[in-house]
Amino acid sequence: MANSLVSIQIIPKTKNGENVIPYVDEAIAIIDASGIKYEVHPLETTMEGDLDQIFAVIKKMNEKMIEIGSSNVISQIKILFQPDGITMDTLTEKYKG
């Protein structure tokens, strides 16, 4: 069972101030390839799973940004850690119609 919800907004510094969306797409592709449940939102992506596994994905995301040309990366992260289990649906079910 998932013990964490982690939302991340990744902000890569691009070489010449170009659009960051292709970089963000690469970061989301890493999440997708990990098999971790996730939802993309306009300003951040939320992952649901084991905290250690999510941190490993975040590390890969940051490394990928450097690999594809960023000189540095800011990752703004929010974490809900609940050892007895948590899901995105648990927090949002009352808002779904």
C-alpha atoms as an extended CHARMM CRD file, in Angstrom:
* protein
*
        97  EXT
         1         1  MET       CA              0.0000000000        0.0000000000        0.0000000000  PROA      1               0.0000000000
         2         2  ALA       CA              1.1300000000        3.5320000000       -0.7410000000  PROA      2               0.0000000000
         3         3  ASN       CA              2.4910000000        5.3990000000        2.2540000000  PROA      3               0.0000000000
         4         4  SER       CA              3.0830000000        8.7360000000        0.5370000000  PROA      4               0.0000000000
         5         5  LEU       CA              1.7050000000       11.3620000000       -1.7670000000  PROA      5               0.0000000000
         6         6  VAL       CA              4.3860000000       13.5850000000       -3.2630000000  PROA      6               0.0000000000
         7         7  SER       CA              3.6980000000       16.5590000000       -5.5050000000  PROA      7               0.0000000000
         8         8  ILE       CA              6.5510000000       17.9710000000       -7.5300000000  PROA      8               0.0000000000
         9         9  GLN       CA              7.0200000000       21.0170000000       -9.6920000000  PROA      9               0.0000000000
        10        10  ILE       CA             10.2950000000       20.7450000000      -11.5810000000  PROA      10              0.0000000000
        11        11  ILE       CA             11.8220000000       23.9730000000      -12.8810000000  PROA      11              0.0000000000
        12        12  PRO       CA             14.8560000000       23.4030000000      -15.0990000000  PROA      12              0.0000000000
        13        13  LYS       CA             17.0810000000       26.3090000000      -16.0600000000  PROA      13              0.0000000000
        14        14  THR       CA             17.2860000000       26.1940000000      -19.8440000000  PROA      14              0.0000000000
        15        15  LYS       CA             20.3320000000       27.2300000000      -21.8720000000  PROA      15              0.0000000000
        16        16  ASN       CA             18.9100000000       30.2440000000      -23.6610000000  PROA      16              0.0000000000
        17        17  GLY       CA             15.6570000000       30.7870000000      -21.8280000000  PROA      17              0.0000000000
        18        18  GLU       CA             13.7860000000       28.4320000000      -24.1430000000  PROA      18              0.0000000000
        19        19  ASN       CA             10.4350000000       26.8750000000      -23.2710000000  PROA      19              0.0000000000
        20        20  VAL       CA             10.6410000000       24.4240000000      -20.3620000000  PROA      20              0.0000000000
        21        21  ILE       CA              7.6900000000       22.2800000000      -21.4980000000  PROA      21              0.0000000000
        22        22  PRO       CA              9.8520000000       19.7630000000      -23.4350000000  PROA      22              0.0000000000
        23        23  TYR       CA             11.9510000000       19.3650000000      -20.2850000000  PROA      23              0.0000000000
        24        24  VAL       CA              8.8550000000       18.8580000000      -18.1450000000  PROA      24              0.0000000000
        25        25  ASP       CA              7.6100000000       16.2860000000      -20.6600000000  PROA      25              0.0000000000
        26        26  GLU       CA             10.8780000000       14.3730000000      -20.1830000000  PROA      26              0.0000000000
        27        27  ALA       CA             10.4350000000       14.4920000000      -16.3920000000  PROA      27              0.0000000000
        28        28  ILE       CA              6.8730000000       13.1740000000      -16.6530000000  PROA      28              0.0000000000
        29        29  ALA       CA              8.0790000000       10.3940000000      -18.9680000000  PROA      29              0.0000000000
        30        30  ILE       CA             10.4230000000        9.2600000000      -16.1810000000  PROA      30              0.0000000000
        31        31  ILE       CA              7.5090000000        9.1090000000      -13.7430000000  PROA      31              0.0000000000
        32        32  ASP       CA              5.4390000000        7.2000000000      -16.2850000000  PROA      32              0.0000000000
        33        33  ALA       CA              8.2190000000        4.6700000000      -16.9230000000  PROA      33              0.0000000000
        34        34  SER       CA              8.5810000000        4.0600000000      -13.1740000000  PROA      34              0.0000000000
        35        35  GLY       CA              5.1440000000        2.4800000000      -12.8780000000  PROA      35              0.0000000000
        36        36  ILE       CA              4.2580000000        4.7480000000       -9.9500000000  PROA      36              0.0000000000
        37        37  LYS       CA              0.6670000000        5.9980000000       -9.9640000000  PROA      37              0.0000000000
        38        38  TYR       CA              0.5670000000        9.7010000000      -10.7990000000  PROA      38              0.0000000000
        39        39  GLU       CA             -1.6410000000       12.5730000000      -11.9080000000  PROA      39              0.0000000000
        40        40  VAL       CA             -0.4880000000       15.5770000000      -13.9130000000  PROA      40              0.0000000000
        41        41  HSD       CA             -1.9760000000       18.9160000000      -12.8690000000  PROA      41              0.0000000000
        42        42  PRO       CA             -1.3820000000       22.3710000000      -14.3760000000  PROA      42              0.0000000000
        43        43  LEU       CA              1.3510000000       23.4070000000      -11.9330000000  PROA      43              0.0000000000
        44        44  GLU       CA              2.6090000000       20.1240000000      -10.4810000000  PROA      44              0.0000000000
        45        45  THR       CA              2.4750000000       16.3480000000      -10.7550000000  PROA      45              0.0000000000
        46        46  THR       CA              1.3970000000       14.1860000000       -7.8180000000  PROA      46              0.0000000000
        47        47  MET       CA              2.7680000000       10.6800000000       -7.2780000000  PROA      47              0.0000000000
        48        48  GLU       CA              1.3330000000        7.9830000000       -5.0110000000  PROA      48              0.0000000000
        49        49  GLY       CA              3.5090000000        5.2190000000       -3.6380000000  PROA      49              0.0000000000
        50        50  ASP       CA              6.3960000000        4.2570000000       -1.4160000000  PROA      50              0.0000000000
        51        51  LEU       CA              8.4030000000        7.2970000000       -0.3040000000  PROA      51              0.0000000000
        52        52  ASP       CA             11.8010000000        5.7350000000       -1.0870000000  PROA      52              0.0000000000
        53        53  GLN       CA             10.6910000000        4.7580000000       -4.5950000000  PROA      53              0.0000000000
        54        54  ILE       CA              9.2990000000        8.2330000000       -5.2410000000  PROA      54              0.0000000000
        55        55  PHE       CA             12.5420000000        9.8570000000       -4.0800000000  PROA      55              0.0000000000
        56        56  ALA       CA             14.4540000000        7.6150000000       -6.4960000000  PROA      56              0.0000000000
        57        57  VAL       CA             12.2120000000        8.8280000000       -9.3310000000  PROA      57              0.0000000000
        58        58  ILE       CA             12.7500000000       12.4590000000       -8.3170000000  PROA      58              0.0000000000
        59        59  LYS       CA             16.5070000000       11.8970000000       -8.3970000000  PROA      59              0.0000000000
        60        60  LYS       CA             16.2510000000       10.4640000000      -11.9370000000  PROA      60              0.0000000000
        61        61  MET       CA             14.1140000000       13.4230000000      -13.0050000000  PROA      61              0.0000000000
        62        62  ASN       CA             16.6960000000       15.9220000000      -11.7920000000  PROA      62              0.0000000000
        63        63  GLU       CA             19.5690000000       14.0000000000      -13.3610000000  PROA      63              0.0000000000
        64        64  LYS       CA             17.7040000000       13.8690000000      -16.6840000000  PROA      64              0.0000000000
        65        65  MET       CA             17.2690000000       17.6480000000      -16.6980000000  PROA      65              0.0000000000
        66        66  ILE       CA             21.0390000000       18.0780000000      -16.4570000000  PROA      66              0.0000000000
        67        67  GLU       CA             21.6180000000       15.3650000000      -19.0620000000  PROA      67              0.0000000000
        68        68  ILE       CA             19.4190000000       17.1590000000      -21.6150000000  PROA      68              0.0000000000
        69        69  GLY       CA             20.9960000000       20.5570000000      -21.0890000000  PROA      69              0.0000000000
        70        70  SER       CA             19.8440000000       22.2970000000      -17.9140000000  PROA      70              0.0000000000
        71        71  SER       CA             22.6030000000       23.9080000000      -15.8970000000  PROA      71              0.0000000000
        72        72  ASN       CA             20.5550000000       23.4860000000      -12.7170000000  PROA      72              0.0000000000
        73        73  VAL       CA             17.1060000000       22.4180000000      -11.5440000000  PROA      73              0.0000000000
        74        74  ILE       CA             14.7410000000       23.6000000000       -8.8450000000  PROA      74              0.0000000000
        75        75  SER       CA             12.3390000000       20.9280000000       -7.5620000000  PROA      75              0.0000000000
        76        76  GLN       CA              9.5320000000       22.1900000000       -5.3750000000  PROA      76              0.0000000000
        77        77  ILE       CA              8.1830000000       19.2170000000       -3.4570000000  PROA      77              0.0000000000
        78        78  LYS       CA              5.2340000000       18.6360000000       -1.1210000000  PROA      78              0.0000000000
        79        79  ILE       CA              5.0980000000       15.3830000000        0.8270000000  PROA      79              0.0000000000
        80        80  LEU       CA              2.3110000000       13.6740000000        2.7300000000  PROA      80              0.0000000000
        81        81  PHE       CA              3.7770000000       10.6810000000        4.5550000000  PROA      81              0.0000000000
        82        82  GLN       CA              1.2380000000        8.3940000000        6.2190000000  PROA      82              0.0000000000
        83        83  PRO       CA              2.7070000000        5.0130000000        7.2230000000  PROA      83              0.0000000000
        84        84  ASP       CA             -0.6930000000        3.3140000000        7.5560000000  PROA      84              0.0000000000
        85        85  GLY       CA             -1.5200000000        4.1580000000        3.9360000000  PROA      85              0.0000000000
        86        86  ILE       CA             -2.8030000000        7.0180000000        1.8010000000  PROA      86              0.0000000000
        87        87  THR       CA             -4.1740000000        7.4630000000       -1.7130000000  PROA      87              0.0000000000
        88        88  MET       CA             -4.9820000000       10.4600000000       -3.8860000000  PROA      88              0.0000000000
        89        89  ASP       CA             -8.5730000000        9.2680000000       -4.0670000000  PROA      89              0.0000000000
        90        90  THR       CA             -8.8450000000        9.3040000000       -0.2670000000  PROA      90              0.0000000000
        91        91  LEU       CA             -8.1570000000       13.0360000000       -0.2660000000  PROA      91              0.0000000000
        92        92  THR       CA            -10.1970000000       13.9840000000       -3.3260000000  PROA      92              0.0000000000
        93        93  GLU       CA            -13.1580000000       11.5750000000       -3.4960000000  PROA      93              0.0000000000
        94        94  LYS       CA            -15.6700000000       14.0890000000       -2.1160000000  PROA      94              0.0000000000
        95        95  TYR       CA            -14.8470000000       16.4880000000       -4.9790000000  PROA      95              0.0000000000
        96        96  LYS       CA            -15.3730000000       14.0020000000       -7.7980000000  PROA      96              0.0000000000
        97        97  GLY       CA            -18.7870000000       14.1680000000       -9.4020000000  PROA      97              0.0000000000
